Amino acid sequence: MRFITFCILIFAAATVATAQSGSGSVRSKDALKSLQEKEMTGNVVLQLDTLIFENYQKLLVQNSKLRGVDGYRIRIFSDNGHGAKENQRRVRARFLSSHPGIPTYGPYEGSYYKIYVGDFRTKRDALKYLDDIQRGFPDAFIVESNIVIED
């Protein structure tokens, strides 16, 4: 066991000595030392894979189209049956009459008419309103959503 440990230490010392002497096949300077000696011209060249660059550009475009931030809303209505659009209008009007300060959103998603209410940054904020809303809309529940933040 001592012999193996001794051999590993000798090999490691020889490797470090070779690397520090610069006698290896690849010769390079210390980047930090180069910066301290101010040998650099001030230009930085990045070599990126084209797929990384393309995906980065796609992400920038996608994020520029998003309006708002991640947050929570409360869904109070979802229906796709006959007369769902009219029911959506009635439920929204009923909600606005009982909760005038809370914004409502009525998207049509995948053949369903839905109503989401509120713009809550945290789930805790949404939970504060959920009990009150469930008194008039017992099937209401919290969903993650992209919310609008007012300035």
C-alpha positions as CSV (number, residue, x, y, z in Angstrom):
1,M,0.0,0.0,0.0
2,R,2.9,2.4,0.8
3,F,4.5,1.5,-2.5
4,I,1.4,2.5,-4.5
5,T,1.0,5.8,-2.5
6,F,4.7,6.5,-3.1
7,C,4.3,5.9,-6.9
8,I,1.3,8.2,-7.1
9,L,3.1,11.0,-5.3
10,I,6.2,10.6,-7.6
11,F,3.9,10.7,-10.7
12,A,2.0,13.7,-9.4
13,A,5.3,15.6,-8.6
14,A,6.7,14.8,-12.0
15,T,3.5,16.0,-13.7
16,V,3.5,19.3,-11.8
17,A,7.2,19.9,-12.5
18,T,6.6,19.3,-16.2
19,A,3.6,21.6,-16.3
20,Q,5.4,24.4,-14.5
21,S,8.6,24.2,-16.6
22,G,6.7,24.7,-19.8
23,S,8.4,21.7,-21.4
24,G,5.0,20.1,-22.2
25,S,3.7,19.9,-25.7
26,V,1.3,22.8,-25.2
27,R,2.9,26.1,-24.2
28,S,0.6,28.7,-22.6
29,K,0.9,31.8,-20.5
30,D,-1.0,32.4,-17.3
31,A,-4.0,34.5,-18.2
32,L,-4.1,36.4,-15.0
33,K,-0.4,37.2,-15.3
34,S,-1.0,38.4,-18.8
35,L,-3.7,40.8,-17.6
36,Q,-1.5,42.1,-14.8
37,E,1.3,42.8,-17.3
38,K,-1.1,44.5,-19.6
39,E,0.1,42.6,-22.6
40,M,-3.5,42.3,-24.0
41,T,-4.7,44.8,-26.6
42,G,-8.2,45.1,-25.0
43,N,-10.0,43.0,-27.6
44,V,-12.0,40.0,-26.5
45,V,-12.9,37.4,-29.1
46,L,-15.6,34.8,-28.2
47,Q,-15.8,31.7,-30.2
48,L,-19.2,30.2,-29.8
49,D,-20.9,27.2,-31.4
50,T,-23.4,28.4,-33.9
51,L,-26.2,26.5,-32.2
52,I,-25.5,28.2,-28.9
53,F,-25.6,31.6,-30.6
54,E,-28.9,30.8,-32.5
55,N,-30.6,29.5,-29.4
56,Y,-29.5,32.6,-27.5
57,Q,-31.0,34.8,-30.2
58,K,-34.3,32.8,-30.2
59,L,-34.5,33.2,-26.4
60,L,-34.0,37.0,-26.7
61,V,-36.8,37.2,-29.3
62,Q,-39.1,35.0,-27.2
63,N,-38.5,37.0,-24.0
64,S,-39.1,40.3,-25.8
65,K,-42.6,39.1,-26.8
66,L,-43.6,38.2,-23.3
67,R,-45.5,40.8,-21.4
68,G,-45.3,40.6,-17.6
69,V,-43.7,38.1,-15.2
70,D,-44.3,34.7,-13.7
71,G,-47.0,34.8,-11.0
72,Y,-50.4,33.5,-10.1
73,R,-54.1,34.0,-10.9
74,I,-57.3,32.5,-9.6
75,R,-59.4,30.6,-12.1
76,I,-63.1,31.0,-11.4
77,F,-64.7,29.6,-14.6
78,S,-64.0,27.1,-17.3
79,D,-66.6,25.7,-19.8
80,N,-66.8,24.4,-23.3
81,G,-70.4,23.4,-23.6
82,H,-73.3,25.0,-25.4
83,G,-73.7,28.6,-24.3
84,A,-70.2,28.7,-22.6
85,K,-69.4,32.1,-24.0
86,E,-72.6,33.6,-22.6
87,N,-72.0,31.9,-19.2
88,Q,-68.5,33.4,-19.2
89,R,-69.9,36.9,-19.7
90,R,-72.4,36.4,-16.9
91,V,-69.9,35.0,-14.4
92,R,-67.5,37.8,-15.2
93,A,-70.2,40.4,-14.6
94,R,-71.1,38.8,-11.3
95,F,-67.5,38.7,-10.2
96,L,-66.9,42.3,-11.1
97,S,-69.9,43.4,-9.2
98,S,-68.7,41.7,-6.0
99,H,-64.9,42.4,-6.5
100,P,-64.6,45.6,-8.4
101,G,-60.9,46.2,-7.8
102,I,-59.6,42.9,-9.1
103,P,-58.8,42.6,-12.8
104,T,-60.4,39.8,-14.8
105,Y,-59.1,38.0,-17.9
106,G,-61.3,35.8,-20.2
107,P,-59.2,33.9,-22.7
108,Y,-60.5,31.3,-25.1
109,E,-58.0,28.4,-24.7
110,G,-58.3,25.1,-26.5
111,S,-62.1,25.2,-27.0
112,Y,-62.7,26.3,-23.4
113,Y,-63.9,29.7,-22.2
114,K,-62.1,30.6,-19.0
115,I,-62.0,33.4,-16.5
116,Y,-58.9,34.2,-14.5
117,V,-58.8,36.9,-11.9
118,G,-56.1,38.9,-10.2
119,D,-52.4,39.4,-10.8
120,F,-50.6,37.9,-7.8
121,R,-46.8,37.9,-7.6
122,T,-46.7,35.1,-5.0
123,K,-48.9,32.1,-4.2
124,R,-49.2,33.5,-0.7
125,D,-50.8,36.7,-2.1
126,A,-53.2,34.6,-4.2
127,L,-54.2,32.5,-1.1
128,K,-55.2,35.7,0.7
129,Y,-57.9,36.3,-1.9
130,L,-58.9,32.7,-2.6
131,D,-61.1,32.2,0.5
132,D,-63.0,35.3,-0.2
133,I,-63.5,34.5,-3.9
134,Q,-64.5,30.9,-3.1
135,R,-67.5,32.1,-1.1
136,G,-69.1,33.2,-4.4
137,F,-67.3,30.9,-6.7
138,P,-66.7,27.6,-4.9
139,D,-64.8,25.9,-7.7
140,A,-62.1,28.6,-7.8
141,F,-58.5,27.6,-7.6
142,I,-55.0,29.1,-8.0
143,V,-53.0,28.6,-11.3
144,E,-49.6,29.7,-12.4
145,S,-49.7,32.4,-15.0
146,N,-47.8,35.2,-16.7
147,I,-49.1,38.3,-14.9
148,V,-49.1,42.0,-15.5
149,I,-47.2,44.2,-13.1
150,E,-48.4,47.8,-12.8
151,D,-45.7,50.5,-12.6
